[in-house]
Amino acid sequence: MLVRFILLIYGLVLGSFFNVVGLRIPLKQSIISPRSACPTCGHQLKPYELIPVISYLLQGGKCRGCQSRISPIYPTFELLTGLLFMTAPLVIGWSGELVVALTLISLFMIIIVSDIHYMLIPDKILIWFAGIFLLERIIWPLNPWWDSLLGAVSGFMLLLLIAVVSKGGMGGGDVKLYALLGLVLGFKLVLLSFFLSTLFGAVIGGLALLFKIVKRRQPIPFGPFIAAGTLTAYYWGLDLINLYLQFLN
């Protein structure tokens, strides 16, 4: 219980950092300086204004300097990162694979922020995480080990084919992201990840249209659906596949 609480705190702190990375990297800004500031009045945030989630609640969701509203995206992703970090061991267990799971969650938190704000998944982020995942899959390989290579090629080729056929309906960032996800998940789970991602996207996108949250033909960031579909496949994919095969039989 104590270790999971530590993971929660660790996730909250990193979630705040991931917000900064997701907002600044697409703009080619440093993630170290300048210090975080209010985008409206430029008020530089003090250390006590940077406490994940708590500072937002204590300030009533407003800047101390100009009283403008602070986007709820910041505390939402801090809390979400903390909860995902805390619950990962319940699914993965206490093994080396937990390191891979936490890295995967970290990647998704960054690209979701970037995709929501800019409809962009920066190459710099993917390259950085590619090196980390490659090292992790050398230390904790899939069984068989070549499943990572097959998954990477399959993920890349599948999304590339869809991007070509749809004439830009799938972004280049999504194509490269799925090559990376294939390295982590392997062949079967990366295909399941894409199926679940499109399913979640279709259902939620349809509901958003139905309730007029978005307009018809309005672009919707696909990153959040990729995250949801991939984590579902990563955590429970083999069980879902076995359940489907039992249903067919």
C-alpha positions in Angstrom: 0.0 0.0 0.0 2.8 2.4 0.9 4.6 1.7 -2.4 1.4 2.4 -4.4 1.0 5.7 -2.5 4.6 6.6 -3.4 3.7 5.8 -7.1 0.7 8.0 -6.8 2.8 11.0 -5.6 5.5 10.2 -8.2 2.8 10.2 -10.9 1.3 13.5 -9.7 4.7 15.2 -9.9 5.6 13.7 -13.2 2.1 14.5 -14.6 2.9 18.2 -13.9 6.2 17.8 -15.8 4.5 15.9 -18.7 2.1 18.9 -19.1 5.1 21.2 -19.6 6.8 18.8 -22.0 3.6 18.3 -24.1 3.0 22.1 -24.3 6.6 23.2 -25.0 8.2 20.6 -27.2 5.9 21.2 -30.2 6.8 24.9 -30.0 10.5 24.0 -29.8 10.8 25.6 -26.4 13.0 24.6 -23.6 11.4 22.4 -20.9 13.7 23.8 -18.3 13.4 27.6 -18.7 11.7 29.9 -18.4 9.8 29.0 -15.3 6.1 28.2 -15.6 4.0 31.3 -15.8 0.4 32.4 -16.3 -0.2 32.6 -20.1 -2.5 35.6 -19.5 -0.6 37.9 -17.3 2.9 36.4 -17.3 2.9 35.9 -13.5 5.8 33.5 -12.7 4.5 30.6 -10.5 5.9 30.3 -7.0 6.8 26.8 -5.7 3.7 26.6 -3.6 1.6 27.3 -6.8 3.1 24.3 -8.5 1.9 21.6 -6.1 0.1 19.1 -8.4 -3.7 19.3 -8.1 -3.6 20.8 -4.6 -2.5 24.3 -5.8 -5.3 24.3 -8.4 -7.9 23.5 -5.8 -6.6 26.0 -3.2 -6.5 28.8 -5.8 -10.0 28.0 -7.0 -8.8 27.2 -10.5 -7.6 30.8 -10.9 -4.3 32.6 -11.3 -3.2 34.5 -8.2 -2.0 37.4 -10.3 -4.8 38.2 -12.6 -7.6 35.9 -11.5 -8.0 34.4 -15.0 -9.2 30.8 -15.2 -6.5 28.1 -15.2 -7.2 25.3 -17.7 -8.6 22.2 -15.9 -6.4 20.1 -18.3 -3.4 20.7 -15.9 -4.8 19.1 -12.8 -6.7 16.5 -14.8 -3.6 15.1 -16.3 -1.7 15.3 -13.1 -4.3 13.3 -11.3 -4.7 10.9 -14.2 -1.0 10.2 -14.4 -0.9 9.6 -10.6 -3.9 7.2 -10.7 -2.4 5.3 -13.7 0.9 5.0 -11.9 -0.7 3.8 -8.7 -2.9 1.2 -10.4 -0.4 -0.2 -12.9 1.0 -2.8 -10.4 -2.5 -4.1 -9.8 -2.6 -5.3 -13.4 1.1 -5.8 -14.3 2.4 -7.0 -10.9 5.7 -6.3 -9.3 8.1 -7.2 -12.1 10.4 -5.6 -14.6 7.4 -5.2 -17.0 6.1 -2.6 -14.6 8.9 -0.3 -15.7 7.7 -0.7 -19.3 4.1 0.0 -18.2 5.1 3.2 -16.4 7.1 4.4 -19.4 4.2 3.7 -21.7 1.9 5.7 -19.5 4.4 8.6 -19.4 4.6 8.6 -23.2 0.8 8.8 -23.5 0.4 11.6 -21.0 2.8 13.7 -23.0 1.4 13.0 -26.5 -2.2 13.5 -25.3 -1.4 17.0 -24.1 0.4 17.8 -27.3 -2.3 16.3 -29.5 -5.1 18.1 -27.7 -3.4 21.5 -27.9 -1.7 21.3 -31.3 -3.0 18.2 -33.1 0.6 17.1 -33.3 2.8 14.2 -32.0 6.3 15.6 -32.1 9.1 13.4 -33.6 11.5 14.5 -30.8 9.2 12.8 -28.2 8.9 9.6 -30.2 12.6 9.4 -30.8 13.4 9.9 -27.1 11.0 7.2 -26.0 12.1 4.8 -28.9 15.5 4.6 -27.3 14.0 4.0 -23.8 11.6 1.3 -25.1 14.3 -0.4 -27.1 16.6 -0.7 -24.0 13.7 -1.9 -21.9 12.7 -4.6 -24.5 16.4 -5.8 -24.5 16.3 -6.1 -20.7 12.7 -7.4 -20.5 12.0 -9.0 -24.0 8.7 -10.3 -25.2 8.3 -14.1 -25.7 9.5 -14.7 -28.4 11.9 -11.8 -28.6 11.3 -11.1 -32.3 7.7 -10.4 -31.6 8.8 -6.8 -30.8 10.3 -6.4 -34.3 7.3 -8.0 -36.0 5.0 -5.7 -34.0 7.0 -2.6 -34.9 7.0 -3.4 -38.6 3.3 -4.4 -38.5 2.2 -1.2 -36.6 4.1 1.0 -39.0 2.9 -0.6 -42.2 -0.7 -0.8 -41.1 -0.9 2.9 -40.2 1.1 3.9 -43.3 -1.3 2.0 -45.5 -4.3 3.7 -43.9 -2.6 7.1 -44.2 -2.0 6.5 -47.9 -5.5 5.1 -48.6 -7.2 7.9 -46.6 -5.0 10.5 -48.3 -4.0 12.2 -45.0 -6.8 10.9 -42.8 -4.1 9.5 -40.5 -1.3 11.8 -39.4 2.4 11.0 -39.8 2.8 11.1 -36.0 0.3 8.4 -35.6 2.1 6.2 -38.1 5.5 6.6 -36.3 3.8 6.2 -32.9 2.3 2.8 -33.9 5.8 1.5 -34.9 6.9 2.4 -31.4 3.8 0.7 -29.9 4.4 -2.4 -31.9 7.9 -2.6 -30.4 6.3 -2.6 -26.9 3.2 -4.7 -27.5 4.2 -7.2 -30.2 2.3 -8.3 -33.3 -1.1 -9.4 -31.9 -1.5 -6.8 -29.3 -0.6 -3.9 -31.6 -3.3 -4.9 -34.0 -5.8 -5.2 -31.1 -4.6 -1.8 -29.9 -5.5 -0.2 -33.3 -8.9 -2.0 -33.4 -9.8 -0.8 -29.9 -8.5 2.7 -30.5 -10.7 3.1 -33.6 -13.6 1.6 -31.7 -13.2 4.0 -28.9 -12.8 6.9 -31.3 -15.9 6.0 -33.3 -18.1 5.6 -30.2 -16.9 8.7 -28.4 -16.7 10.8 -31.6 -20.2 9.7 -32.5 -21.5 10.7 -29.0 -19.7 14.1 -29.3 -21.5 14.7 -32.6 -24.8 13.6 -31.2 -24.6 16.0 -28.3 -23.1 18.7 -30.5 -19.8 18.9 -28.6 -18.0 18.9 -31.9 -19.1 19.8 -35.4 -19.3 17.5 -38.4 -15.9 17.2 -40.2 -14.2 18.9 -37.3 -10.8 17.2 -36.7 -10.6 15.4 -33.4 -7.2 14.4 -31.8 -6.7 10.7 -32.1 -4.0 10.5 -29.4 -6.4 10.0 -26.4 -8.1 7.1 -28.2 -4.8 5.5 -29.1 -3.8 5.8 -25.4 -7.1 4.2 -24.2 -7.0 1.4 -26.8 -3.3 0.6 -26.3 -3.5 0.5 -22.5 -6.6 -1.7 -22.7 -4.8 -4.1 -25.2 -1.5 -4.0 -23.1 -3.3 -4.8 -19.8 -6.0 -7.2 -20.9 -5.4 -7.9 -24.6 -4.5 -11.6 -24.3 -7.6 -12.2 -22.2 -9.8 -10.4 -24.7 -8.3 -12.4 -27.6 -8.9 -15.7 -25.7 -12.4 -14.7 -24.9 -13.1 -13.9 -28.5 -11.7 -17.2 -29.7 -13.8 -19.1 -27.1 -16.9 -17.2 -28.4 -16.1 -18.3 -32.0 -15.8 -21.9 -30.9 
